[in-house]
Amino acid sequence: MARIAGVNIPTNKRAEVGLTYIFGIGLAKAREICTKASIPAERRVSDLTDAEVIQIREIIGRDYVVEGDLRRERAMDIKRLMDLGCYRGLRHRRGLPVRGQRTHTNARTRKGPARAIAGKKK
């Protein structure tokens, strides 16, 4: 099992699909990394040599922000918005949708489970 950027990559998957298990790397970036490392698209993670795994690790470490650093960066961006007190920051602070979605109905993902209102009758 290959370990890249602190993530165990599944051995039975193709290399470019396995790389998507790393936070911050999607299919497009994974294909880009495979081309830079000159790894064929159909190669499985279990078939990768140690040199190829090391090369992938170096490419990711040098060119991409992934996992912990990316999570920290995103958290700091949200914290900055909240500290500024801008509209998006206020929406984050209140736990409401940030990008203009309606909240009268829906928005349950951001607002959490529906709570009953006391004394409300049909």
mmCIF file of the C-alpha atoms, coordinates in Angstrom:
data_MODEL
# 
_entry.id   MODEL 
# 
loop_
_atom_site.group_PDB 
_atom_site.id 
_atom_site.type_symbol 
_atom_site.label_atom_id 
_atom_site.label_alt_id 
_atom_site.label_comp_id 
_atom_site.label_asym_id 
_atom_site.label_entity_id 
_atom_site.label_seq_id 
_atom_site.pdbx_PDB_ins_code 
_atom_site.Cartn_x 
_atom_site.Cartn_y 
_atom_site.Cartn_z 
_atom_site.occupancy 
_atom_site.B_iso_or_equiv 
_atom_site.pdbx_formal_charge 
_atom_site.auth_seq_id 
_atom_site.auth_comp_id 
_atom_site.auth_asym_id 
_atom_site.auth_atom_id 
_atom_site.pdbx_PDB_model_num 
ATOM 1   C CA . MET A 1 1   ? 0.000   0.000  0.000   1.00 0.00 ? 1   MET A CA 1 
ATOM 2   C CA . ALA A 1 2   ? 1.459   3.332  -1.084  1.00 0.00 ? 2   ALA A CA 1 
ATOM 3   C CA . ARG A 1 3   ? 1.410   6.178  1.426   1.00 0.00 ? 3   ARG A CA 1 
ATOM 4   C CA . ILE A 1 4   ? 1.456   9.633  -0.150  1.00 0.00 ? 4   ILE A CA 1 
ATOM 5   C CA . ALA A 1 5   ? 0.864   12.942 1.701   1.00 0.00 ? 5   ALA A CA 1 
ATOM 6   C CA . GLY A 1 6   ? -0.178  11.011 4.815   1.00 0.00 ? 6   GLY A CA 1 
ATOM 7   C CA . VAL A 1 7   ? -2.911  9.065  2.995   1.00 0.00 ? 7   VAL A CA 1 
ATOM 8   C CA . ASN A 1 8   ? -2.971  5.335  2.269   1.00 0.00 ? 8   ASN A CA 1 
ATOM 9   C CA . ILE A 1 9   ? -3.690  4.919  -1.441  1.00 0.00 ? 9   ILE A CA 1 
ATOM 10  C CA . PRO A 1 10  ? -5.803  1.809  -2.250  1.00 0.00 ? 10  PRO A CA 1 
ATOM 11  C CA . THR A 1 11  ? -3.643  -0.732 -4.094  1.00 0.00 ? 11  THR A CA 1 
ATOM 12  C CA . ASN A 1 12  ? -6.238  -2.222 -6.440  1.00 0.00 ? 12  ASN A CA 1 
ATOM 13  C CA . LYS A 1 13  ? -7.204  1.087  -8.106  1.00 0.00 ? 13  LYS A CA 1 
ATOM 14  C CA . ARG A 1 14  ? -5.614  2.753  -11.120 1.00 0.00 ? 14  ARG A CA 1 
ATOM 15  C CA . ALA A 1 15  ? -2.902  5.240  -10.138 1.00 0.00 ? 15  ALA A CA 1 
ATOM 16  C CA . GLU A 1 16  ? -4.799  8.365  -11.235 1.00 0.00 ? 16  GLU A CA 1 
ATOM 17  C CA . VAL A 1 17  ? -7.970  7.259  -9.402  1.00 0.00 ? 17  VAL A CA 1 
ATOM 18  C CA . GLY A 1 18  ? -6.002  6.324  -6.284  1.00 0.00 ? 18  GLY A CA 1 
ATOM 19  C CA . LEU A 1 19  ? -4.441  9.788  -6.116  1.00 0.00 ? 19  LEU A CA 1 
ATOM 20  C CA . THR A 1 20  ? -7.917  11.336 -5.806  1.00 0.00 ? 20  THR A CA 1 
ATOM 21  C CA . TYR A 1 21  ? -8.104  9.899  -2.272  1.00 0.00 ? 21  TYR A CA 1 
ATOM 22  C CA . ILE A 1 22  ? -5.759  12.731 -1.275  1.00 0.00 ? 22  ILE A CA 1 
ATOM 23  C CA . PHE A 1 23  ? -7.672  15.846 -0.147  1.00 0.00 ? 23  PHE A CA 1 
ATOM 24  C CA . GLY A 1 24  ? -7.065  18.590 -2.689  1.00 0.00 ? 24  GLY A CA 1 
ATOM 25  C CA . ILE A 1 25  ? -6.386  16.322 -5.678  1.00 0.00 ? 25  ILE A CA 1 
ATOM 26  C CA . GLY A 1 26  ? -9.208  15.623 -8.099  1.00 0.00 ? 26  GLY A CA 1 
ATOM 27  C CA . LEU A 1 27  ? -9.148  13.605 -11.297 1.00 0.00 ? 27  LEU A CA 1 
ATOM 28  C CA . ALA A 1 28  ? -7.721  16.422 -13.435 1.00 0.00 ? 28  ALA A CA 1 
ATOM 29  C CA . LYS A 1 29  ? -4.797  17.088 -11.052 1.00 0.00 ? 29  LYS A CA 1 
ATOM 30  C CA . ALA A 1 30  ? -4.213  13.343 -10.649 1.00 0.00 ? 30  ALA A CA 1 
ATOM 31  C CA . ARG A 1 31  ? -3.905  12.932 -14.427 1.00 0.00 ? 31  ARG A CA 1 
ATOM 32  C CA . GLU A 1 32  ? -1.538  15.918 -14.509 1.00 0.00 ? 32  GLU A CA 1 
ATOM 33  C CA . ILE A 1 33  ? 0.640   14.341 -11.798 1.00 0.00 ? 33  ILE A CA 1 
ATOM 34  C CA . CYS A 1 34  ? 0.707   11.005 -13.653 1.00 0.00 ? 34  CYS A CA 1 
ATOM 35  C CA . THR A 1 35  ? 1.806   12.737 -16.865 1.00 0.00 ? 35  THR A CA 1 
ATOM 36  C CA . LYS A 1 36  ? 4.562   14.645 -15.029 1.00 0.00 ? 36  LYS A CA 1 
ATOM 37  C CA . ALA A 1 37  ? 5.765   11.374 -13.473 1.00 0.00 ? 37  ALA A CA 1 
ATOM 38  C CA . SER A 1 38  ? 5.368   9.634  -16.880 1.00 0.00 ? 38  SER A CA 1 
ATOM 39  C CA . ILE A 1 39  ? 3.119   6.904  -15.482 1.00 0.00 ? 39  ILE A CA 1 
ATOM 40  C CA . PRO A 1 40  ? 0.696   5.240  -17.938 1.00 0.00 ? 40  PRO A CA 1 
ATOM 41  C CA . ALA A 1 41  ? -3.023  5.779  -17.229 1.00 0.00 ? 41  ALA A CA 1 
ATOM 42  C CA . GLU A 1 42  ? -3.841  2.065  -16.916 1.00 0.00 ? 42  GLU A CA 1 
ATOM 43  C CA . ARG A 1 43  ? -1.098  1.320  -14.322 1.00 0.00 ? 43  ARG A CA 1 
ATOM 44  C CA . ARG A 1 44  ? -2.388  0.102  -10.942 1.00 0.00 ? 44  ARG A CA 1 
ATOM 45  C CA . VAL A 1 45  ? -1.092  1.444  -7.616  1.00 0.00 ? 45  VAL A CA 1 
ATOM 46  C CA . SER A 1 46  ? 0.116   -2.044 -6.697  1.00 0.00 ? 46  SER A CA 1 
ATOM 47  C CA . ASP A 1 47  ? 2.269   -2.104 -9.874  1.00 0.00 ? 47  ASP A CA 1 
ATOM 48  C CA . LEU A 1 48  ? 4.034   1.196  -9.091  1.00 0.00 ? 48  LEU A CA 1 
ATOM 49  C CA . THR A 1 49  ? 7.711   0.917  -8.238  1.00 0.00 ? 49  THR A CA 1 
ATOM 50  C CA . ASP A 1 50  ? 9.196   2.587  -5.159  1.00 0.00 ? 50  ASP A CA 1 
ATOM 51  C CA . ALA A 1 51  ? 10.961  5.111  -7.388  1.00 0.00 ? 51  ALA A CA 1 
ATOM 52  C CA . GLU A 1 52  ? 7.658   6.088  -9.025  1.00 0.00 ? 52  GLU A CA 1 
ATOM 53  C CA . VAL A 1 53  ? 5.944   6.500  -5.642  1.00 0.00 ? 53  VAL A CA 1 
ATOM 54  C CA . ILE A 1 54  ? 8.819   8.694  -4.451  1.00 0.00 ? 54  ILE A CA 1 
ATOM 55  C CA . GLN A 1 55  ? 8.594   10.736 -7.660  1.00 0.00 ? 55  GLN A CA 1 
ATOM 56  C CA . ILE A 1 56  ? 4.828   11.240 -7.162  1.00 0.00 ? 56  ILE A CA 1 
ATOM 57  C CA . ARG A 1 57  ? 5.467   12.281 -3.549  1.00 0.00 ? 57  ARG A CA 1 
ATOM 58  C CA . GLU A 1 58  ? 8.046   14.863 -4.669  1.00 0.00 ? 58  GLU A CA 1 
ATOM 59  C CA . ILE A 1 59  ? 5.755   16.283 -7.390  1.00 0.00 ? 59  ILE A CA 1 
ATOM 60  C CA . ILE A 1 60  ? 2.861   16.656 -4.951  1.00 0.00 ? 60  ILE A CA 1 
ATOM 61  C CA . GLY A 1 61  ? 5.079   18.171 -2.244  1.00 0.00 ? 61  GLY A CA 1 
ATOM 62  C CA . ARG A 1 62  ? 6.627   20.645 -4.657  1.00 0.00 ? 62  ARG A CA 1 
ATOM 63  C CA . ASP A 1 63  ? 3.692   21.743 -6.829  1.00 0.00 ? 63  ASP A CA 1 
ATOM 64  C CA . TYR A 1 64  ? 0.450   21.237 -4.880  1.00 0.00 ? 64  TYR A CA 1 
ATOM 65  C CA . VAL A 1 65  ? -1.126  22.275 -1.579  1.00 0.00 ? 65  VAL A CA 1 
ATOM 66  C CA . VAL A 1 66  ? -2.879  19.206 -0.155  1.00 0.00 ? 66  VAL A CA 1 
ATOM 67  C CA . GLU A 1 67  ? -4.306  17.634 3.019   1.00 0.00 ? 67  GLU A CA 1 
ATOM 68  C CA . GLY A 1 68  ? -3.493  19.471 6.276   1.00 0.00 ? 68  GLY A CA 1 
ATOM 69  C CA . ASP A 1 69  ? -2.058  22.606 4.687   1.00 0.00 ? 69  ASP A CA 1 
ATOM 70  C CA . LEU A 1 70  ? -5.061  23.001 2.384   1.00 0.00 ? 70  LEU A CA 1 
ATOM 71  C CA . ARG A 1 71  ? -7.544  22.406 5.215   1.00 0.00 ? 71  ARG A CA 1 
ATOM 72  C CA . ARG A 1 72  ? -5.721  24.977 7.376   1.00 0.00 ? 72  ARG A CA 1 
ATOM 73  C CA . GLU A 1 73  ? -5.645  27.476 4.502   1.00 0.00 ? 73  GLU A CA 1 
ATOM 74  C CA . ARG A 1 74  ? -9.401  27.111 3.897   1.00 0.00 ? 74  ARG A CA 1 
ATOM 75  C CA . ALA A 1 75  ? -10.177 27.451 7.619   1.00 0.00 ? 75  ALA A CA 1 
ATOM 76  C CA . MET A 1 76  ? -8.063  30.626 7.776   1.00 0.00 ? 76  MET A CA 1 
ATOM 77  C CA . ASP A 1 77  ? -9.894  32.065 4.742   1.00 0.00 ? 77  ASP A CA 1 
ATOM 78  C CA . ILE A 1 78  ? -13.254 31.492 6.440   1.00 0.00 ? 78  ILE A CA 1 
ATOM 79  C CA . LYS A 1 79  ? -11.957 32.909 9.728   1.00 0.00 ? 79  LYS A CA 1 
ATOM 80  C CA . ARG A 1 80  ? -10.716 36.022 7.893   1.00 0.00 ? 80  ARG A CA 1 
ATOM 81  C CA . LEU A 1 81  ? -14.178 36.563 6.385   1.00 0.00 ? 81  LEU A CA 1 
ATOM 82  C CA . MET A 1 82  ? -15.773 36.180 9.813   1.00 0.00 ? 82  MET A CA 1 
ATOM 83  C CA . ASP A 1 83  ? -13.323 38.621 11.425  1.00 0.00 ? 83  ASP A CA 1 
ATOM 84  C CA . LEU A 1 84  ? -13.942 41.190 8.684   1.00 0.00 ? 84  LEU A CA 1 
ATOM 85  C CA . GLY A 1 85  ? -17.650 41.031 9.403   1.00 0.00 ? 85  GLY A CA 1 
ATOM 86  C CA . CYS A 1 86  ? -18.520 40.954 5.698   1.00 0.00 ? 86  CYS A CA 1 
ATOM 87  C CA . TYR A 1 87  ? -21.786 39.394 4.530   1.00 0.00 ? 87  TYR A CA 1 
ATOM 88  C CA . ARG A 1 88  ? -20.202 36.030 3.711   1.00 0.00 ? 88  ARG A CA 1 
ATOM 89  C CA . GLY A 1 89  ? -18.489 36.013 7.104   1.00 0.00 ? 89  GLY A CA 1 
ATOM 90  C CA . LEU A 1 90  ? -21.777 36.669 8.894   1.00 0.00 ? 90  LEU A CA 1 
ATOM 91  C CA . ARG A 1 91  ? -23.440 33.803 6.998   1.00 0.00 ? 91  ARG A CA 1 
ATOM 92  C CA . HIS A 1 92  ? -20.587 31.471 8.038   1.00 0.00 ? 92  HIS A CA 1 
ATOM 93  C CA . ARG A 1 93  ? -20.896 32.656 11.646  1.00 0.00 ? 93  ARG A CA 1 
ATOM 94  C CA . ARG A 1 94  ? -24.647 31.980 11.727  1.00 0.00 ? 94  ARG A CA 1 
ATOM 95  C CA . GLY A 1 95  ? -24.320 28.637 9.955   1.00 0.00 ? 95  GLY A CA 1 
ATOM 96  C CA . LEU A 1 96  ? -26.504 29.660 7.012   1.00 0.00 ? 96  LEU A CA 1 
ATOM 97  C CA . PRO A 1 97  ? -25.951 29.196 3.263   1.00 0.00 ? 97  PRO A CA 1 
ATOM 98  C CA . VAL A 1 98  ? -23.256 31.566 1.997   1.00 0.00 ? 98  VAL A CA 1 
ATOM 99  C CA . ARG A 1 99  ? -23.938 31.692 -1.732  1.00 0.00 ? 99  ARG A CA 1 
ATOM 100 C CA . GLY A 1 100 ? -27.409 33.164 -1.981  1.00 0.00 ? 100 GLY A CA 1 
ATOM 101 C CA . GLN A 1 101 ? -29.579 30.058 -1.653  1.00 0.00 ? 101 GLN A CA 1 
ATOM 102 C CA . ARG A 1 102 ? -33.085 30.328 -0.217  1.00 0.00 ? 102 ARG A CA 1 
ATOM 103 C CA . THR A 1 103 ? -33.565 29.513 3.456   1.00 0.00 ? 103 THR A CA 1 
ATOM 104 C CA . HIS A 1 104 ? -37.369 29.673 3.885   1.00 0.00 ? 104 HIS A CA 1 
ATOM 105 C CA . THR A 1 105 ? -37.476 26.033 2.826   1.00 0.00 ? 105 THR A CA 1 
ATOM 106 C CA . ASN A 1 106 ? -34.487 23.747 2.244   1.00 0.00 ? 106 ASN A CA 1 
ATOM 107 C CA . ALA A 1 107 ? -30.993 24.706 3.508   1.00 0.00 ? 107 ALA A CA 1 
ATOM 108 C CA . ARG A 1 108 ? -31.214 21.788 5.957   1.00 0.00 ? 108 ARG A CA 1 
ATOM 109 C CA . THR A 1 109 ? -27.595 20.822 5.380   1.00 0.00 ? 109 THR A CA 1 
ATOM 110 C CA . ARG A 1 110 ? -26.368 24.145 6.772   1.00 0.00 ? 110 ARG A CA 1 
ATOM 111 C CA . LYS A 1 111 ? -29.134 24.734 9.345   1.00 0.00 ? 111 LYS A CA 1 
ATOM 112 C CA . GLY A 1 112 ? -29.237 21.205 10.759  1.00 0.00 ? 112 GLY A CA 1 
ATOM 113 C CA . PRO A 1 113 ? -32.310 19.103 11.526  1.00 0.00 ? 113 PRO A CA 1 
ATOM 114 C CA . ALA A 1 114 ? -35.666 20.913 11.673  1.00 0.00 ? 114 ALA A CA 1 
ATOM 115 C CA . ARG A 1 115 ? -36.817 21.903 15.158  1.00 0.00 ? 115 ARG A CA 1 
ATOM 116 C CA . ALA A 1 116 ? -40.486 22.102 16.113  1.00 0.00 ? 116 ALA A CA 1 
ATOM 117 C CA . ILE A 1 117 ? -41.894 25.511 16.944  1.00 0.00 ? 117 ILE A CA 1 
ATOM 118 C CA . ALA A 1 118 ? -43.818 25.486 20.262  1.00 0.00 ? 118 ALA A CA 1 
ATOM 119 C CA . GLY A 1 119 ? -47.487 26.432 20.050  1.00 0.00 ? 119 GLY A CA 1 
ATOM 120 C CA . LYS A 1 120 ? -47.691 26.461 16.260  1.00 0.00 ? 120 LYS A CA 1 
ATOM 121 C CA . LYS A 1 121 ? -50.915 24.841 15.002  1.00 0.00 ? 121 LYS A CA 1 
ATOM 122 C CA . LYS A 1 122 ? -52.202 24.276 11.490  1.00 0.00 ? 122 LYS A CA 1 
# 
